[in-house]
Amino acid sequence: MSGITYTSLVDFGDLLKLSQRNDRSIVIPHPLMRSPLISDRRGELAVPRHTRLTLGCCRCAEWGFRPSIELMKGVVVTGKELGMPPSTKGADREVAIGMSNLSDTPYAFVSLTALLLAPGVGPSAVYDVLAEEHELDWYVRADGSMLFVPGEVDTEVRLQAGLRTAPRPGAPWKPLLRAFGLPLPGDADETAATAVVIARVALDDDDRRYVLFCFSGLSRSVPSRLTDSRFGMVVALNKHCAGDEIPPWRQLNSAPRRRTRASGDPSHAVRSVSADARGGYRHRLHAVASGPTPVAGLRLDTEVDLLRGIHVRTDDDLMLDIHGGRSLRFETPIDSLDNFEQLAEYLVAIRQRDDYKAKWEWLDYIVPVEEGPEFNDVIGEYIRRALIGDEPQTDLVLPSISGDGDGRILVSFPGERTSPYRVYPRWEDLSRWLHSRATSVPSLDLQRINLRYMLEGKPEAIHKVAVLDCLVTEFGHAGHHYLLSDGTLFRVDRDYLDRVDQALAAVHISEFPFPPYRGGTEGTYNDTAPDVSGHRLAKLDRTNIVLPGQTAVEPCDLVTDDGTLVFVKPKGASSSFSHLSTQAITAATLYENFAGARDALLDRVMTATTHHPTSDIAEALCARLARVENREREVMTACLLILGRWTGVPSPRTLPLLSRVSLYKTVRTLKGMGWIVEFAMPKAQLAVGAQRPPAA
């Protein structure tokens, strides 16, 4: 067919006349695009590339629309829908409006950030949050319409959008949503905007979920409690692992053009990871690889670290690079409002798959439950059971506190206005106190009622902690197994947790008569242990071993008279307890590999026992170290000693979840190095005294 050339400025009425005369639909290009198209029932006619066909004339102001109508290819509208008065001749005539890409392909890839709202959360919750600080206009898509129109939040509408204005620079995605009828400010306007498109997805069980497509960083304004916290990660990994089993979400008339044709990465490999690193000192881990890399190669510990986000490359040209975490970020071609609905259904269907478990099963071992419907339901069930005295076994674990001297830890309960006076109370004590003051579930808000605590004799340093942050408990609910610790609710895989507990239960309990725990700090216990034990222990706490070119390392806390190295830590938050694991593994590695470290250890013990009546400790340790020199295995013993007040039989099972996992990893690592591992949990003999509030 021959090319047709038009002038650069065309009257809308003339276009309608041309359409009527030639029985053709007039395709008006996006003003940023180069190659407008003209189509009729017989096919497409090419338009010379130099032609720039835009909508604009003196009637624009009269009709009330801008000189450029920015709509995507394939949309069919009438003159009235574009703002033409109904009385105007030809206003009812349908006009097909479209565009072609700057790169001469008919599809434009758009950057999307998708969130999945949690079950039971609808658009109204999103509206309430987004409208708190900025003006928010709401739009809906009527059935069959090609444009958004002003409306109200409606759970029955399949597609709706919010537009929030703010004094920020413009963004390149604005023309896309402007094309769909959202009155976004122009590029020259100093007032820019963020936007969200909400697509409703109907599920098989008559339930419904909502997918949010966020633009210009608006996803950061949506609270975690409203969303599925693992939506992006699971979708990314399912898409990554399933490969061709999950086809592209749409078919294009022509293949998308890219600068390079990239193939997908192996299903076990990633391009980057973000995680909460919990082994050793807590920190946020973000590692970027130069190519596809296993997670272990990025120093991610799958036993302890909590994966927060990944970047994977797939075989799907329409979702090539995917960043998944709470949200899902990717580029894909969008050319109609229908695409948002199709894409939402596609993503929700992928979220319901479990392809990732073939290579990423460990992700389900420990899953943090963010604040939201599931969190509220589980905590509410625990409170309900607590109020009727049917709560699962619960331990009260106070935060670690540093200090010297006698230093008993004193606590005051919620509502007590006096200085803390209770010595290391148990959950049973606190529960009775709460029962005497709570008569209904709402009155027992464990997140907002606090304990106050301090070291005895230091009333100037009183600390405060939420009751919820001190509880350690686990129970089943609604078909899942939950564990509460460190103020965080975890959904845990029961089989994995059983493996951890069985491994810890198999560890030998030391038969050494360690001194009882009297309620003080770790430093207090270590300072008094040698004398209380009758000099059967040597204290190495607060000493260091420094080798040339190495950082200082704590040798251990105590050494027994049979040459066992003892590492001491009170029960407490996992963030401080992880130091026990780090110290034990680091010290053992040094002693196994460096003769200088073994010599320095023996020297520290001899110095610490200078005033002891016997030299049994140094002699026993020297005999063990000599066998290590000969590369013998199962010679050195590491005893992990945990201080605290125990409910029932002392057991690591009552420790916070991540402390248990950290111990599990430490035991496995030390045994792999050829060490013998023991646990010690000394009996608590607290000098409680009069448990009465101090006189006013």
C-alpha positions in Angstrom: 0.0 0.0 0.0 1.1 3.5 -0.7 2.2 5.9 2.0 0.0 8.8 2.9 1.4 12.2 4.1 -0.5 14.6 6.3 0.4 18.1 7.5 1.9 18.4 10.9 -1.2 20.0 12.4 -4.6 18.4 11.7 -8.0 19.6 12.7 -10.0 17.0 14.7 -13.1 17.7 12.6 -11.0 17.1 9.4 -9.9 13.8 10.8 -13.5 12.8 11.4 -14.4 13.8 7.8 -11.5 11.8 6.4 -12.6 8.8 8.5 -16.2 9.1 7.2 -15.1 9.6 3.6 -12.6 6.8 3.4 -14.4 4.5 5.9 -11.1 4.4 7.9 -10.2 4.8 11.5 -7.7 7.6 12.2 -4.8 6.6 14.4 -3.5 9.5 16.3 0.1 9.0 17.6 1.5 9.8 21.0 3.3 13.1 20.6 6.6 11.6 21.7 6.5 8.9 19.1 7.7 9.0 15.5 5.6 6.8 13.3 1.9 7.3 13.4 -0.2 4.5 11.9 -3.4 4.5 9.9 -5.5 1.4 10.0 -8.6 0.2 8.2 -10.5 -3.0 7.9 -8.1 -4.3 5.3 -4.9 -3.8 7.3 -2.4 -1.0 8.0 -1.1 1.8 5.8 2.4 3.0 6.4 2.9 6.7 7.1 6.2 8.3 6.2 8.5 8.7 9.1 8.8 12.4 8.9 5.1 12.8 9.4 4.1 14.0 12.8 0.4 13.8 13.3 -0.9 15.5 16.5 -4.3 16.6 17.6 -4.6 20.3 17.9 -6.5 23.2 16.4 -8.4 26.3 17.4 -11.3 24.1 18.6 -9.1 22.5 21.4 -10.0 25.3 23.9 -13.6 25.2 22.8 -13.8 21.5 23.4 -11.9 21.6 26.6 -9.0 19.2 25.9 -5.3 19.6 25.4 -3.6 19.8 22.0 -2.1 16.4 22.6 -4.3 13.4 23.4 -1.8 10.9 24.8 -3.5 7.5 24.4 -2.0 4.1 23.7 -2.3 2.1 20.5 -5.5 0.1 19.9 -7.9 2.3 22.0 -11.2 3.1 20.3 -13.1 6.2 21.6 -15.6 8.6 20.3 -15.4 12.4 19.9 -17.6 12.9 22.9 -15.2 10.8 25.1 -12.4 13.1 24.0 -14.3 16.2 25.1 -16.2 17.1 22.0 -19.7 18.5 22.7 -22.4 16.0 21.9 -24.0 18.5 19.4 -20.9 18.5 17.3 -21.2 16.7 14.0 -19.4 13.4 14.1 -19.1 13.3 17.9 -20.4 9.8 18.0 -18.0 8.6 15.4 -15.5 6.1 16.8 -11.8 6.9 16.3 -9.0 4.5 16.9 -6.1 6.1 18.7 -2.7 4.6 18.9 1.1 5.2 18.8 4.4 3.5 17.9 7.6 3.5 20.0 10.5 5.8 19.7 12.6 2.7 19.0 10.3 1.9 16.0 8.7 -1.0 17.8 5.0 -0.9 18.7 5.5 -1.7 22.4 6.9 0.4 25.2 8.3 -1.3 28.3 7.1 0.4 31.5 8.8 0.0 34.9 6.3 -1.4 37.4 6.4 -2.0 41.1 3.7 -4.4 42.3 2.4 -5.1 45.8 -0.2 -7.7 46.9 -2.5 -6.7 49.6 -2.8 -9.1 52.5 -6.0 -11.2 52.8 -8.9 -9.1 54.1 -7.3 -5.8 53.1 -9.0 -3.7 50.4 -8.6 -0.5 48.5 -10.1 1.6 51.3 -7.2 0.8 53.6 -4.7 2.0 51.0 -6.8 5.2 50.4 -6.8 6.0 54.2 -3.0 5.6 54.4 -2.1 7.5 51.2 -4.5 10.4 51.9 -3.1 11.1 55.4 -0.3 13.5 54.3 -1.1 14.5 50.7 -4.1 15.3 48.6 -5.4 12.2 47.0 -7.8 12.0 44.0 -9.5 8.8 43.2 -10.5 7.4 39.8 -12.3 4.2 38.6 -12.7 2.4 35.4 -16.2 1.7 34.4 -16.9 -1.7 32.7 -15.8 -1.6 29.1 -14.4 1.9 29.3 -10.9 2.7 28.0 -10.3 5.5 30.4 -10.2 6.3 34.2 -12.9 8.7 35.4 -13.3 10.4 38.8 -15.0 8.2 41.3 -15.0 6.8 44.9 -13.2 3.9 46.4 -15.2 0.8 45.5 -14.4 -2.8 46.3 -16.6 -4.0 43.4 -14.7 -2.1 40.7 -12.1 -4.3 38.9 -9.7 -1.4 38.3 -9.2 1.9 40.1 -6.4 4.4 40.6 -5.3 7.0 43.1 -3.4 10.1 42.1 -1.4 11.9 44.8 0.2 15.3 44.1 3.3 16.5 45.8 5.9 19.3 45.1 8.5 17.1 43.4 10.0 16.9 40.0 8.2 15.2 37.1 8.7 11.6 36.0 8.8 9.8 32.6 5.9 7.5 33.5 3.4 10.4 33.6 2.5 10.3 29.9 1.5 6.6 30.2 -1.1 7.2 33.0 -2.1 10.5 31.4 -3.0 8.5 28.4 -5.4 6.5 30.5 -7.3 9.6 31.6 -5.6 10.6 34.8 -5.2 14.4 34.9 -1.5 14.4 35.6 0.3 17.8 35.6 2.4 18.6 32.6 6.2 18.2 32.5 6.7 21.9 32.9 4.6 22.0 36.0 6.6 22.1 39.2 4.0 19.9 40.9 4.6 16.3 40.2 2.6 13.3 41.3 2.7 9.7 42.4 0.1 7.2 41.5 -1.3 3.8 42.2 -3.4 1.5 40.1 -5.4 -1.1 42.0 -6.5 -4.3 40.2 -9.0 -6.7 41.8 -8.4 -10.4 41.4 -11.1 -12.9 42.0 -10.0 -16.2 43.5 -11.6 -19.7 43.0 -13.1 -19.7 46.6 -15.1 -16.5 46.0 -12.4 -14.6 47.8 -10.7 -11.6 46.2 -7.3 -10.0 46.4 -5.9 -6.7 45.2 -2.7 -6.0 43.4 -1.2 -2.5 43.6 0.9 -1.1 40.7 2.8 1.8 42.2 4.6 4.6 40.3 7.3 7.0 41.3 8.1 5.4 44.7 4.6 5.3 46.1 5.1 1.7 47.2 7.2 3.0 50.1 4.1 4.8 51.4 2.1 1.6 51.7 2.7 0.1 55.2 3.9 -3.5 55.5 1.0 -4.4 57.6 -1.4 -4.0 54.6 0.6 -6.2 52.2 1.8 -9.8 51.7 5.3 -9.4 53.0 6.7 -12.2 50.6 4.7 -11.5 47.5 7.6 -10.1 45.4 10.1 -12.7 46.5 7.9 -15.7 46.0 6.7 -14.5 42.6 10.3 -13.8 41.5 11.6 -17.2 42.6 8.6 -19.1 41.1 9.0 -17.3 37.8 12.8 -18.0 38.0 12.5 -21.7 38.9 9.6 -22.7 36.7 11.1 -21.4 33.5 9.0 -22.3 30.4 6.3 -23.9 32.6 5.1 -20.3 33.2 4.5 -18.7 29.8 4.7 -14.9 29.3 1.7 -13.0 30.6 0.8 -11.8 27.1 1.7 -12.3 23.5 3.1 -9.5 21.4 2.5 -9.1 17.7 6.2 -8.6 17.3 9.1 -9.6 19.5 10.4 -6.8 21.8 13.7 -5.3 20.7 16.5 -5.2 23.2 20.1 -4.1 22.9 21.3 -7.6 23.9 19.5 -10.9 24.0 20.1 -12.2 27.5 19.3 -15.7 28.6 17.9 -16.6 32.0 20.2 -17.6 34.9 20.2 -21.1 36.6 17.4 -21.4 39.1 19.7 -21.6 42.1 21.6 -18.4 41.1 20.8 -14.7 41.8 22.2 -11.3 40.7 21.9 -9.7 44.2 20.5 -10.3 47.6 19.4 -8.2 50.6 19.1 -9.8 54.0 19.1 -9.3 57.7 22.3 -11.0 58.8 21.8 -12.5 62.2 24.9 -14.6 62.6 27.4 -12.7 64.8 26.7 -9.0 65.0 23.4 -8.0 63.5 23.6 -6.0 60.3 21.8 -5.5 57.0 23.5 -7.4 54.1 23.3 -6.2 50.5 25.5 -8.1 48.0 25.6 -7.6 44.3 27.3 -10.2 42.0 28.9 -9.5 38.7 27.0 -12.4 37.2 24.7 -15.3 38.3 25.9 -16.5 41.7 24.7 -19.0 44.3 23.5 -17.3 47.5 26.3 -19.1 49.5 28.8 -17.3 47.2 27.3 -14.0 48.5 28.0 -14.9 52.1 24.3 -15.5 52.9 23.8 -17.9 55.7 20.6 -19.8 54.9 20.4 -21.2 58.5 20.3 -17.8 60.3 20.0 -14.9 57.9 16.5 -13.6 56.9 16.3 -13.0 53.1 14.5 -9.8 52.3 15.1 -9.3 48.6 16.6 -10.8 45.5 17.3 -9.9 41.9 17.0 -12.7 39.3 17.1 -12.9 35.5 14.5 -15.1 33.8 14.0 -16.5 30.2 10.9 -14.3 29.8 11.6 -11.3 27.6 8.5 -9.6 29.1 9.8 -9.9 32.6 13.6 -10.3 32.1 15.0 -8.8 35.3 12.9 -9.1 38.4 13.6 -7.6 41.8 11.5 -9.4 44.5 11.0 -8.7 48.1 7.8 -7.3 49.7 7.2 -5.7 46.3 7.9 -6.9 42.8 9.8 -4.6 40.4 10.2 -5.3 36.7 9.7 -3.8 33.2 7.0 -5.0 30.9 5.0 -3.7 27.9 1.7 -1.9 28.8 -0.6 -0.5 26.2 -4.1 -0.7 27.7 -6.0 -0.7 31.0 -6.8 -4.3 30.3 -3.2 -5.1 30.7 -3.2 -4.1 34.4 -6.1 -6.6 35.1 -4.4 -9.4 33.1 -1.1 -8.8 34.8 -2.6 -8.8 38.3 -4.3 -12.1 37.7 -1.0 -13.5 36.3 1.0 -12.4 39.3 -1.5 -13.7 41.9 -1.5 -17.1 40.1 2.3 -17.2 40.3 2.2 -16.3 44.0 0.1 -19.3 44.7 2.6 -21.7 43.1 5.5 -23.4 45.0 8.1 -24.0 42.3 10.7 -22.2 44.4 10.7 -25.0 47.0 12.7 -27.3 44.7 15.8 -25.1 45.2 14.8 -22.6 47.9 12.9 -24.7 50.4 14.9 -23.1 53.3 13.0 -19.8 52.7 10.0 -21.4 54.5 11.9 -22.6 57.5 11.6 -19.3 59.3 9.2 -16.6 58.0 8.8 -13.3 59.9 5.1 -12.3 60.2 4.7 -8.6 59.7 2.1 -6.6 61.6 -1.2 -7.1 59.8 -4.2 -9.4 59.8 -2.2 -12.6 60.4 -0.1 -11.1 63.1 -3.1 -9.7 64.9 -5.0 -13.0 64.6 -2.2 -15.0 66.1 -1.3 -12.6 68.9 -5.0 -12.3 69.7 -5.3 -16.0 70.0 -2.4 -16.1 72.4 -3.9 -13.3 74.5 -7.3 -15.1 74.5 -5.7 -18.3 75.8 -3.6 -16.3 78.4 -6.7 -14.7 79.8 -8.3 -18.1 80.5 -5.1 -19.6 81.8 -4.6 -21.9 78.8 -1.6 -20.3 77.2 1.3 -22.5 75.9 4.5 -22.7 77.9 5.9 -19.2 78.0 9.3 -18.0 79.2 10.0 -14.4 80.2 13.4 -13.4 78.8 14.7 -10.0 79.9 17.0 -8.0 77.6 20.7 -8.2 78.4 22.1 -5.5 80.6 25.7 -4.7 81.3 27.3 -3.7 84.6 29.7 -4.7 87.4 29.4 -5.5 91.1 26.6 -7.4 92.7 24.2 -6.2 90.0 21.0 -8.2 90.4 18.5 -7.3 87.7 15.4 -5.7 89.2 12.1 -5.4 87.4 8.8 -3.5 87.9 5.5 -4.7 86.3 3.1 -2.5 84.2 1.4 0.1 86.3 3.9 0.0 89.2 5.3 3.5 89.6 8.0 2.7 92.2 11.6 1.8 91.3 12.0 -1.7 90.0 12.3 -4.2 92.9 11.3 -7.7 91.6 14.3 -9.9 91.1 14.3 -11.6 87.7 10.6 -12.5 87.7 9.1 -15.4 85.6 6.2 -15.4 83.2 4.1 -17.0 85.9 4.6 -14.0 88.2 3.8 -11.5 85.4 0.8 -13.5 84.3 -0.8 -13.4 87.7 -0.2 -9.7 87.9 -1.8 -9.2 84.5 -4.7 -11.4 85.3 -5.5 -9.3 88.4 -5.8 -6.2 86.2 -7.2 -7.5 82.9 -10.8 -8.6 82.3 -11.0 -8.5 78.5 -8.8 -9.2 75.5 -8.5 -5.5 74.5 -7.2 -4.5 77.9 -4.2 -6.9 77.5 -2.1 -5.2 74.8 1.2 -6.8 75.1 2.8 -4.5 72.6 2.0 -1.3 74.5 2.4 -2.3 78.2 6.0 -2.2 79.4 8.3 -3.6 82.0 10.9 -1.3 83.6 14.2 -2.8 84.7 17.6 -1.8 86.1 20.7 -3.1 87.8 20.4 -3.1 91.6 22.0 0.0 93.1 21.8 2.0 89.9 18.3 3.6 89.9 19.5 6.4 87.6 19.7 3.9 84.7 16.1 2.5 84.4 15.3 0.9 81.1 12.0 0.1 79.5 10.9 -2.8 77.2 7.5 -3.9 75.9 6.2 -7.1 77.4 5.8 -8.7 74.0 9.5 -8.2 73.3 10.3 -10.4 76.4 8.1 -13.4 75.7 9.3 -16.7 74.2 6.5 -19.2 73.3 5.4 -21.4 70.5 2.0 -22.9 69.5 -0.1 -24.0 66.6 -2.9 -22.0 65.1 -4.9 -22.1 61.9 -2.8 -24.9 60.5 0.5 -23.2 61.0 3.2 -23.4 63.8 4.2 -20.0 65.3 7.0 -18.9 67.5 7.1 -15.6 69.3 10.5 -14.3 70.4 12.5 -11.1 70.5 9.2 -9.2 69.9 8.9 -10.9 66.5 6.3 -13.4 65.4 7.7 -16.2 63.2 5.8 -18.8 61.1 8.2 -21.7 61.3 8.4 -25.1 59.5 7.7 -27.6 62.2 9.9 -30.3 60.7 12.8 -27.9 60.5 12.2 -26.8 64.1 12.1 -30.4 65.3 15.5 -31.0 63.6 16.9 -28.1 65.4 15.5 -29.1 68.8 16.6 -32.7 68.3 20.1 -31.7 67.5 20.3 -29.5 70.6 18.7 -32.2 72.8 21.5 -34.6 71.7 24.2 -32.3 73.1 25.7 -33.6 76.3 25.0 -31.6 79.5 28.2 -30.9 81.4 28.6 -32.6 84.7 31.0 -30.0 86.0 29.5 -28.3 89.2 29.3 -24.8 87.9 28.3 -22.2 90.6 24.6 -21.3 90.7 23.3 -18.2 89.0 22.3 -15.5 91.5 20.6 -13.0 89.1 23.5 -10.8 88.2 25.2 -10.0 84.9 27.5 -12.1 82.9 30.5 -10.1 84.2 29.4 -10.6 87.8 29.1 -14.4 87.3 32.5 -14.7 85.7 34.2 -12.5 88.4 32.9 -14.6 91.3 33.0 -18.1 89.7 36.6 -19.0 90.5 36.3 -18.3 94.2 32.8 -19.9 94.5 34.0 -23.0 92.7 36.9 -23.5 95.0 39.4 -22.4 92.4 38.3 -25.1 89.9 37.7 -22.4 87.4 40.0 -19.8 85.9 38.6 -16.5 84.6 39.8 -15.3 81.2 36.8 -12.9 80.6 38.0 -9.4 79.5 41.3 -10.7 78.2 42.4 -10.9 74.6 44.7 -12.8 72.4 46.4 -10.8 69.7 48.4 -12.5 66.9 50.6 -10.6 64.4 48.3 -9.3 61.6 45.2 -10.5 63.4 42.5 -8.7 65.3 42.1 -9.2 69.0 40.1 -12.3 70.0 38.6 -13.2 73.4 40.1 -16.7 74.3 37.0 -17.7 76.3 35.3 -16.7 79.6 36.3 -19.5 82.0 38.5 -22.6 81.9 37.7 -25.7 84.1 40.3 -27.8 85.9 39.9 -30.5 83.2 40.8 -28.1 80.4 37.3 -27.3 79.1 36.9 -23.9 77.6 33.7 -22.2 78.8 31.8 -19.5 76.9 29.2 -17.7 79.0 26.1 -15.7 78.0 22.8 -14.9 79.8 19.5 -15.7 78.3 18.4 -12.7 76.4 17.6 -11.3 73.0 19.1 -13.1 70.0 20.9 -10.0 69.0 23.2 -10.2 72.0 23.2 -14.0 72.3 24.7 -14.4 68.9 28.0 -13.1 70.3 28.4 -16.4 72.2 28.4 -18.4 68.9 30.8 -16.0 67.2 33.2 -16.0 70.1 33.2 -19.8 70.4 33.7 -20.5 66.6 36.4 -17.8 66.2 38.4 -19.0 69.2 38.2 -22.6 68.2 39.4 -21.8 64.7 42.4 -20.0 66.1 43.4 -22.8 68.4 43.1 -25.3 65.6 45.2 -23.4 63.1 47.7 -21.3 65.0 50.3 -22.6 67.5 50.8 -19.0 68.7 47.2 -18.8 69.7 47.5 -22.0 71.7 50.6 -20.7 73.5 48.8 -17.4 74.2 45.8 -19.3 75.7 48.0 -21.3 78.0 49.9 -18.2 79.0 46.6 -16.4 79.9 45.5 -19.4 82.1 48.8 -19.5 83.9 48.6 -15.8 84.7 45.0 -16.1 85.8 45.8 -19.0 88.2 49.0 -17.5 89.7 47.4 -17.2 93.1 45.5 -20.5 93.0 46.6 -23.1 95.5 47.1 -25.7 92.7 48.0 -25.7 89.0 45.5 -28.3 87.9 43.8 -26.0 85.3 47.0 -25.1 83.4 48.3 -28.7 83.5 45.0 -30.1 82.1 44.8 -27.5 79.4 48.5 -28.0 78.4 47.8 -31.8 78.0 44.9 -31.1 75.7 46.8 -28.5 73.6 49.7 -30.9 73.1 47.3 -33.4 71.5 45.9 -30.7 69.3 49.5 -30.0 68.2 49.6 -33.7 67.0 46.4 -33.0 65.0 44.2 -35.3 67.1 40.4 -34.8 66.9 37.8 -34.7 69.7 40.4 -33.4 72.2 39.2 -29.9 72.9 35.9 -29.3 74.6 33.8 -26.2 74.3 31.1 -25.7 77.0 28.3 -23.2 76.1 27.0 -22.0 79.5 23.7 -20.2 79.5 22.7 -18.1 82.6 19.0 -17.5 83.5 16.0 -18.4 85.4 14.3 -21.4 83.8 10.7 -22.5 83.6 10.6 -26.3 84.3 13.7 -28.3 83.3 16.5 -26.1 81.9 16.6 -26.5 78.1 17.8 -24.5 75.1 14.2 -25.0 73.7 13.0 -22.1 75.8 15.6 -19.7 74.2 14.4 -17.2 71.6 14.1 -18.8 68.1 17.1 -17.3 66.5 19.2 -18.1 69.6 18.3 -21.7 69.1 19.1 -21.7 65.5 22.4 -19.9 66.2 23.3 -22.6 68.8 22.3 -25.3 66.3 24.7 -23.8 63.8 27.5 -23.4 66.4 27.2 -27.0 67.6 27.3 -28.3 64.0 30.3 -26.1 63.1 32.4 -27.0 66.2 31.7 -30.7 65.8 32.8 -30.4 62.2 36.1 -29.0 63.4 36.6 -32.0 65.7 35.6 -30.4 69.0 33.4 -31.9 71.7 30.5 -29.6 72.6 28.6 -29.4 75.9 25.9 -27.3 77.4 25.7 -26.0 80.9 22.6 -24.3 82.5 23.5 -23.7 86.1 20.6 -23.7 88.6 19.3 -20.3 89.6 19.5 -19.5 93.3 18.2 -15.9 93.4 18.6 -13.9 96.6 15.1 -12.6 96.1 14.7 -11.0 99.5 11.5 -9.2 100.3 9.5 -8.8 97.1 7.8 -5.7 98.2 7.9 -2.3 96.6 10.2 0.2 98.3 8.7 2.6 100.8 7.7 5.9 99.4 
